[in-house]
């Protein structure tokens, strides 16, 4: 899952990036509205955290422009403006959620996770696929109630495939959702993670199938 943070406060941005990367999300950051409008055209983000007080343009204008361009990325407004009228305007302009500064990190995490789930069309916090259970809040995965030892990246690949169970996910899409634009990624990194996941899922009834020339498909084995 890939998250875009649009925030000009460098210290706050670093803190938010650290939180979500520790959960296995690929996180990109820009500090201006214009950069945000450019990057959303190019990358498949699962959610955006948008500050309103940007240095070059009002965040509400960024939000309005994104919605007028018919980008359906879930957007959470994060701002020091806490008046009811500001929240109403933001939501009416197309924001999906609104959180005022200062905030509790745990609440921000929970709100972003909920936005991502809803954006994927599946708001359930737990996925059950055969004998695999994936807790999307904690990131924990279980086979027959036994915890799988997964790295952050392995969890990210597994969830990206699991939310599209039965459908082919292209290598380009997987790479775009699992890695941020400043990650140093080896050419075969995705294949390495897929191979590791297959080994760890050997006792499950889940298969990760290579669809040659197209990508990967996760399915419940018959």
Backbone torsions as a table, in degrees:
resi	resn	phi	psi	omega
1	UNK	NA	140.7	-173.4
2	UNK	-121.5	132.5	-174.5
3	UNK	-120.7	137.4	174.6
4	UNK	-110.5	128.3	176.5
5	UNK	-109.4	123.9	178.6
6	UNK	-114.4	97.6	-171.0
7	UNK	-156.2	131.9	-177.8
8	UNK	-96.2	-5.0	175.3
9	UNK	-81.8	108.3	-172.4
10	UNK	-62.7	-43.6	-177.7
11	UNK	-65.5	-44.3	178.9
12	UNK	-64.0	-41.2	179.5
13	UNK	-60.1	-45.5	179.7
14	UNK	-60.4	-40.1	-179.6
15	UNK	-65.7	-43.9	-179.5
16	UNK	-66.8	-42.6	178.7
17	UNK	-58.2	-45.3	-179.0
18	UNK	-60.4	-42.8	-178.9
19	UNK	-60.3	-50.3	-173.3
20	UNK	-79.0	-30.4	174.7
21	UNK	-67.7	-31.6	178.0
22	UNK	-65.6	-20.1	178.2
23	UNK	-92.4	0.3	177.6
24	UNK	95.1	3.6	177.3
25	UNK	-79.2	145.9	169.0
26	UNK	-83.2	125.0	-173.0
27	UNK	-122.8	127.6	173.0
28	UNK	-113.0	153.2	-178.0
29	UNK	-137.1	135.0	169.5
30	UNK	-132.1	156.3	-175.1
31	UNK	-114.2	6.7	179.6
32	UNK	-135.5	156.7	179.1
33	UNK	-65.9	-40.3	-178.4
34	UNK	-64.1	-40.8	177.1
35	UNK	-64.2	-37.5	178.6
36	UNK	-62.6	-43.5	-178.9
37	UNK	-65.8	-30.5	178.2
38	UNK	-75.1	-45.0	-171.6
39	UNK	-74.1	-29.8	179.5
40	UNK	-67.7	-18.3	177.0
41	UNK	-74.5	-21.0	-169.1
42	UNK	-108.7	-23.7	-171.8
43	UNK	-123.4	146.5	-177.3
44	UNK	-88.5	79.6	-176.5
45	UNK	-77.7	142.3	176.7
46	UNK	-83.2	-23.7	178.4
47	UNK	-167.2	162.0	177.5
48	UNK	-132.7	137.9	169.0
49	UNK	-104.6	120.1	-171.3
50	UNK	-121.2	119.9	172.2
51	UNK	-82.0	146.6	179.3
52	UNK	-87.6	-30.5	-175.4
53	UNK	-90.7	65.4	-178.9
54	UNK	-85.7	155.8	-173.6
55	UNK	-71.6	-26.4	-173.6
56	UNK	-106.3	-22.1	180.0
57	UNK	-162.5	156.5	179.7
58	UNK	-68.1	137.8	179.3
59	UNK	-59.3	-29.4	177.8
60	UNK	-64.7	-33.2	176.9
61	UNK	-70.2	-37.4	175.0
62	UNK	-60.1	-48.1	179.5
63	UNK	-58.7	-48.2	-178.7
64	UNK	-60.8	-42.7	-179.4
65	UNK	-64.5	-41.6	178.7
66	UNK	-62.0	-43.3	-178.5
67	UNK	-71.2	-36.0	177.6
68	UNK	-65.9	-26.6	177.6
69	UNK	-85.1	1.1	175.6
70	UNK	66.9	31.9	170.1
71	UNK	-84.4	127.1	-174.1
72	UNK	-97.5	16.6	179.4
73	UNK	-56.4	129.6	175.5
74	UNK	-64.7	132.5	-174.7
75	UNK	-125.2	128.1	172.9
76	UNK	-108.7	123.1	175.6
77	UNK	-82.9	128.7	178.1
78	UNK	-123.3	111.9	-170.6
79	UNK	-154.0	159.4	175.4
80	UNK	-80.6	-11.4	177.5
81	UNK	-75.9	111.1	-174.4
82	UNK	-116.5	11.1	177.6
83	UNK	-69.5	147.7	-180.0
84	UNK	-57.8	-39.1	-179.1
85	UNK	-62.6	-36.9	178.0
86	UNK	-64.9	-42.5	179.0
87	UNK	-63.9	-42.9	-179.4
88	UNK	-62.3	-45.6	-179.6
89	UNK	-62.4	-44.6	-179.9
90	UNK	-60.3	-45.6	180.0
91	UNK	-67.4	-39.4	178.9
92	UNK	-67.9	-26.0	178.7
93	UNK	-80.0	-8.3	175.8
94	UNK	121.3	4.6	175.7
95	UNK	-69.1	149.6	178.9
96	UNK	-94.5	-22.2	-179.8
97	UNK	-158.2	167.4	-172.9
98	UNK	-149.1	126.2	179.0
99	UNK	-133.2	128.6	-177.5
100	UNK	-89.2	147.3	171.5
101	UNK	-86.1	145.2	-8.1
102	UNK	-71.7	160.7	-176.0
103	UNK	-141.4	162.9	174.6
104	UNK	-88.2	132.4	-177.7
105	UNK	-58.0	-40.6	-178.5
106	UNK	-60.9	-36.4	178.9
107	UNK	-69.5	-41.4	177.3
108	UNK	-60.4	-44.6	178.9
109	UNK	-57.7	-48.2	-177.0
110	UNK	-64.4	-40.8	-179.6
111	UNK	-66.2	-40.6	179.6
112	UNK	-67.2	-42.6	177.5
113	UNK	-59.3	-42.2	179.4
114	UNK	-64.8	-40.3	177.9
115	UNK	-61.4	-43.8	-179.4
116	UNK	-63.0	-43.7	-179.9
117	UNK	-62.3	-44.9	-179.6
118	UNK	-66.3	-37.8	179.2
119	UNK	-64.1	-27.4	178.0
120	UNK	-85.7	-1.4	179.2
121	UNK	81.0	12.1	-179.7
122	UNK	-140.8	92.8	-175.6
123	UNK	-77.1	-5.1	-178.4
124	UNK	-63.7	132.6	-179.7
125	UNK	-75.0	-15.9	-179.1
126	UNK	-126.9	130.3	176.1
127	UNK	-101.9	133.8	175.8
128	UNK	-117.6	115.2	179.2
129	UNK	-129.2	104.4	-173.5
130	UNK	58.5	-128.9	179.0
131	UNK	-95.4	14.2	175.2
132	UNK	-96.7	131.6	174.3
133	UNK	-121.5	127.6	-179.4
134	UNK	-119.5	113.1	177.5
135	UNK	-86.0	107.4	-173.4
136	UNK	-79.1	-13.0	176.1
137	UNK	-79.3	-46.6	-177.9
138	UNK	-93.0	-20.5	-175.7
139	UNK	86.0	-0.2	-178.1
140	UNK	-76.0	144.2	176.9
141	UNK	-124.9	141.7	-177.1
142	UNK	-131.6	142.3	169.5
143	UNK	-119.6	120.6	-175.1
144	UNK	51.7	41.2	178.5
145	UNK	67.0	11.7	174.6
146	UNK	-100.2	128.2	-176.5
147	UNK	-65.9	132.4	173.5
148	UNK	-89.0	135.0	176.6
149	UNK	-86.1	100.2	-177.4
150	UNK	-118.2	144.3	171.1
151	UNK	-76.8	169.2	179.1
152	UNK	-59.4	-42.7	-178.2
153	UNK	-69.4	-38.3	177.2
154	UNK	-62.3	-41.5	177.1
155	UNK	-61.9	-41.7	-179.0
156	UNK	-62.8	-43.8	178.6
157	UNK	-64.1	-44.5	-178.9
158	UNK	-61.2	-46.0	-178.6
159	UNK	-67.1	-39.2	179.1
160	UNK	-59.9	-39.6	176.9
161	UNK	-75.0	-39.7	-174.6
162	UNK	-65.2	-37.2	-179.0
163	UNK	-72.4	-11.1	176.9
164	UNK	-118.7	33.3	-175.4
165	UNK	-50.3	134.2	-179.7
166	UNK	85.2	-3.8	-179.1
167	UNK	-119.5	145.1	178.2
168	UNK	-74.2	131.3	174.7
169	UNK	-112.1	121.8	-176.7
170	UNK	-66.5	155.8	176.2
171	UNK	-60.8	-38.2	179.9
172	UNK	-62.9	-41.5	179.4
173	UNK	-66.6	-43.7	179.1
174	UNK	-61.0	-47.1	178.8
175	UNK	-59.2	-41.8	-177.5
176	UNK	-67.4	-31.4	-177.8
177	UNK	-87.7	-24.7	-174.1
178	UNK	-94.6	-31.4	-175.7
179	UNK	-114.7	138.4	174.3
180	UNK	-83.0	168.3	-172.4
181	UNK	-70.6	-17.5	178.8
182	UNK	-102.7	8.1	175.1
183	UNK	-71.0	140.4	173.5
184	UNK	-89.1	103.4	-171.1
185	UNK	-115.8	127.3	176.1
186	UNK	-70.3	152.1	-177.1
187	UNK	-57.0	-31.9	-177.5
188	UNK	-105.1	18.5	-175.6
189	UNK	-57.8	-44.1	-178.1
190	UNK	-62.4	-42.9	179.3
191	UNK	-61.7	-36.2	178.0
192	UNK	-63.6	-45.9	179.9
193	UNK	-65.3	-38.9	178.3
194	UNK	-62.6	-44.4	-179.9
195	UNK	-61.9	-42.0	178.4
196	UNK	-64.1	-42.8	179.3
197	UNK	-62.4	-42.4	178.9
198	UNK	-57.9	-43.0	178.8
199	UNK	-63.4	-42.1	-177.2
200	UNK	-74.0	-19.6	179.6
201	UNK	-98.6	11.3	-175.5
202	UNK	-59.5	-33.4	-179.1
203	UNK	-88.9	3.3	178.0
204	UNK	-95.9	174.1	173.2
205	UNK	-103.9	30.5	177.5
206	UNK	-105.9	136.4	176.0
207	UNK	-119.4	140.8	168.3
208	UNK	-107.8	111.4	-173.2
209	UNK	-100.8	132.9	172.7
210	UNK	-84.5	121.9	176.0
211	UNK	-102.1	101.3	-169.1
212	UNK	-56.3	129.9	178.4
213	UNK	82.6	-7.3	-177.5
214	UNK	-120.1	-50.4	-177.7
215	UNK	157.1	-139.1	-176.4
216	UNK	-129.6	152.1	-179.2
217	UNK	-135.6	130.6	174.7
218	UNK	-101.3	132.6	179.9
219	UNK	-146.5	159.7	174.1
220	UNK	-84.4	123.4	-177.6
221	UNK	-66.0	145.3	179.1
222	UNK	-83.5	NA	NA
